[in-house]
Amino acid sequence: MILQGPEFKKHALVLVGLPARGKTFVARKIARYLSWLGYRTRTFNVGEYRRSIAGARQPAAFFDPGNAEQRELRERIAMRALDDLVSFLVDGGDVAIYDATNTERSRRAAIYERCQALDIKVVFVESICEDEAVVEANVRENKARSPDYQGVSPDEAVRDFRERIAYYAETYEPVDDEDKSYVKLIDVGRKVVVNRMQGYLGARLMFFLMNVHPARRKIWLTRHGESRFNPERRIGGDPELTERGREYSESLAAFFGSRAPEHMVIWTSTLRRALQTAEPLGPSAVARRNLDEIDAGICDSLSYEEIHERLPEEFRARSLDKFRYRYPRGESYIDVINRLEPVIVDLERQRSPVLVVSHNAVIRALYAYLMGRPQEETPHVPVPLHTVIELTPTAYGYEERRYELDPQLDSEYALSRSVGPPPVRRS
């Protein structure tokens, strides 16, 4: 949890834009990022409210601005979502994301005034897409498959959704209030326009949004091969790989030799066990110090049994709150997350597939961000040795597969039975 100073203001991030312009994609990225950093964040998607209240199967005519009855209903639904957003922030939330078209100034003014009265900072995030090919792809791949069109043929769904877009375009008024805070994302990151973005959270958000894009590329996460410390359950240090660990590095190279794209990016920590694991992959790996294992401080190179014997109070404190526990003169998981933030932004920026070879705590933290896991679950994500976690992007998240490449297995590599997110095991 990030400690908020007296100057911190609660934030409402208000999405703006025509349908199929990537607003929900951006909203979910922001929510995942801020939640991972420790901000209590929630998204309020007005489309979900509409489906719950009015039903999913609404034809394009439902969105006709000239239909007074339906227009009034849509406004009531939007205000219901706004009521819940305000309640969330008043009751202890830090950041609320209002995911809707909000294409008219009158709607945005009502949201702004309601939040201002409660001292809630409003930031408009407008998504503009001028590339018709991108819009067409989004309509066909995502919108036509949404709950609004279950049981409807793809061609009919596309036709209806394009009619819906046309209705919104009739009343669309771009954000141009010079006295308001806003970010305009043009073609989801090709160009970014910023106005009156101030404060610590605003700066972080602006930098993050400048690097987000919808290009889909796989991400692979793996720990280093077995080191001399692993069989002895010792933590930290800078040991070399065991023979079994070196065999894993060769298996890893063989695994990617048959499937790695030409421009795959490889990142490792600066510690020997990670560098040695990546060595057979070739000279392109980039060592990054912020991918080093959690700093165990005075417990570095000790086994868990030795910590229990020599430092029983530390052992007990760690067992009570593994996420917040900080090793004396070392780090906590919160510290690891904070130093990984530049890696996350860089990861979002990449358009090529990425392989990260790192350590248990670091892989757990990266995985928690990518899969949208709550912060407190981070220390309990199972990340066994000699396993590759393959994350394939979907419309709004990632699909996971795990591959065991243990050289002691009979087969060259076997697909783990856990295809979806594995259950969280608490230890």
Secondary structure as the mmCIF struct_conf table of DSSP 4:
data_model
#
loop_
_struct_conf.conf_type_id
_struct_conf.id
_struct_conf.beg_label_comp_id
_struct_conf.beg_label_asym_id
_struct_conf.beg_label_seq_id
_struct_conf.end_label_comp_id
_struct_conf.end_label_asym_id
_struct_conf.end_label_seq_id
HELX_LH_PP_P HELX_LH_PP_P1 ILE A 2 GLY A 5
TURN_TY1_P TURN_TY1_P1 PRO A 6 GLU A 7
STRN STRN1 HIS A 11 VAL A 16
TURN_TY1_P TURN_TY1_P2 PRO A 19 ALA A 20
BEND BEND1 ARG A 21 GLY A 22
HELX_RH_AL_P HELX_RH_AL_P1 LYS A 23 LEU A 37
TURN_TY1_P TURN_TY1_P3 GLY A 38 GLY A 38
STRN STRN2 THR A 41 ASN A 45
HELX_RH_AL_P HELX_RH_AL_P2 VAL A 46 ALA A 54
BEND BEND2 ALA A 56 ALA A 56
HELX_RH_3T_P HELX_RH_3T_P1 ALA A 60 PHE A 63
TURN_TY1_P TURN_TY1_P4 PRO A 65 GLY A 66
HELX_RH_AL_P HELX_RH_AL_P3 ALA A 68 VAL A 90
TURN_TY1_P TURN_TY1_P5 ASP A 91 GLY A 92
BEND BEND3 ASP A 94 ASP A 94
STRN STRN3 VAL A 95 ASP A 99
BEND BEND4 ALA A 100 ALA A 100
BEND BEND5 GLU A 104 GLU A 104
HELX_RH_AL_P HELX_RH_AL_P4 ARG A 105 GLN A 116
TURN_TY1_P TURN_TY1_P6 ALA A 117 ASP A 119
STRN STRN4 LYS A 121 ILE A 128
HELX_RH_AL_P HELX_RH_AL_P5 GLU A 132 GLU A 141
TURN_TY1_P TURN_TY1_P7 ASN A 142 ASN A 142
HELX_RH_3T_P HELX_RH_3T_P2 LYS A 143 ARG A 145
BEND BEND6 SER A 146 SER A 146
HELX_RH_3T_P HELX_RH_3T_P3 PRO A 147 TYR A 149
TURN_TY1_P TURN_TY1_P8 GLN A 150 GLY A 151
BEND BEND7 VAL A 152 VAL A 152
HELX_RH_AL_P HELX_RH_AL_P6 PRO A 154 GLU A 170
TURN_TY1_P TURN_TY1_P9 THR A 171 THR A 171
TURN_TY1_P TURN_TY1_P10 GLU A 178 ASP A 179
BEND BEND8 LYS A 180 LYS A 180
STRN STRN5 SER A 181 ILE A 186
TURN_TY1_P TURN_TY1_P11 ASP A 187 ARG A 190
STRN STRN6 LYS A 191 ASN A 195
BEND BEND9 ARG A 196 ARG A 196
HELX_RH_AL_P HELX_RH_AL_P7 GLY A 199 LEU A 209
TURN_TY1_P TURN_TY1_P12 MET A 210 ASN A 211
STRN STRN7 ILE A 219 ARG A 223
HELX_LH_PP_P HELX_LH_PP_P2 HIS A 224 GLU A 226
STRN STRN8 SER A 227 SER A 227
TURN_TY1_P TURN_TY1_P13 ARG A 228 ARG A 233
STRN STRN9 ARG A 234 ARG A 234
BEND BEND10 GLY A 236 GLY A 237
HELX_LH_PP_P HELX_LH_PP_P3 PRO A 239 GLU A 240
STRN STRN10 LEU A 241 LEU A 241
HELX_RH_AL_P HELX_RH_AL_P8 GLU A 243 GLY A 257
TURN_TY1_P TURN_TY1_P14 SER A 258 ARG A 259
TURN_TY1_P TURN_TY1_P15 GLU A 262 HIS A 263
STRN STRN11 VAL A 265 THR A 268
BEND BEND11 THR A 270 LEU A 271
HELX_RH_AL_P HELX_RH_AL_P9 ARG A 272 ALA A 278
HELX_RH_3T_P HELX_RH_3T_P4 GLU A 279 LEU A 281
TURN_TY1_P TURN_TY1_P16 PRO A 283 SER A 284
STRN STRN12 VAL A 286 ALA A 287
HELX_RH_3T_P HELX_RH_3T_P5 ARG A 289 LEU A 291
BEND BEND12 ASP A 292 ASP A 292
HELX_LH_PP_P HELX_LH_PP_P4 GLU A 293 ILE A 294
HELX_RH_3T_P HELX_RH_3T_P6 GLY A 297 CYS A 299
TURN_TY1_P TURN_TY1_P17 ASP A 300 SER A 301
STRN STRN13 SER A 303 SER A 303
HELX_RH_AL_P HELX_RH_AL_P10 TYR A 304 ARG A 310
HELX_RH_AL_P HELX_RH_AL_P11 PRO A 312 LEU A 320
TURN_TY1_P TURN_TY1_P18 LYS A 322 ARG A 324
TURN_TY1_P TURN_TY1_P19 PRO A 328 ARG A 329
BEND BEND13 GLY A 330 GLY A 330
HELX_RH_AL_P HELX_RH_AL_P12 TYR A 333 ARG A 349
BEND BEND14 SER A 352 SER A 352
STRN STRN14 VAL A 354 SER A 358
HELX_RH_AL_P HELX_RH_AL_P13 ASN A 360 MET A 371
TURN_TY1_P TURN_TY1_P20 GLY A 372 GLY A 372
HELX_RH_3T_P HELX_RH_3T_P7 GLN A 375 HIS A 380
TURN_TY1_P TURN_TY1_P21 LEU A 385 HIS A 386
STRN STRN15 THR A 387 PRO A 393
BEND BEND15 ALA A 395 GLY A 397
STRN STRN16 TYR A 398 GLU A 404
TURN_TY1_P TURN_TY1_P22 PRO A 407 GLN A 408
BEND BEND16 LEU A 409 GLU A 412
STRN STRN17 ALA A 414 LEU A 415
BEND BEND17 ARG A 417 ARG A 417
BEND BEND18 GLY A 420 GLY A 420
HELX_LH_PP_P HELX_LH_PP_P5 PRO A 421 VAL A 424
#
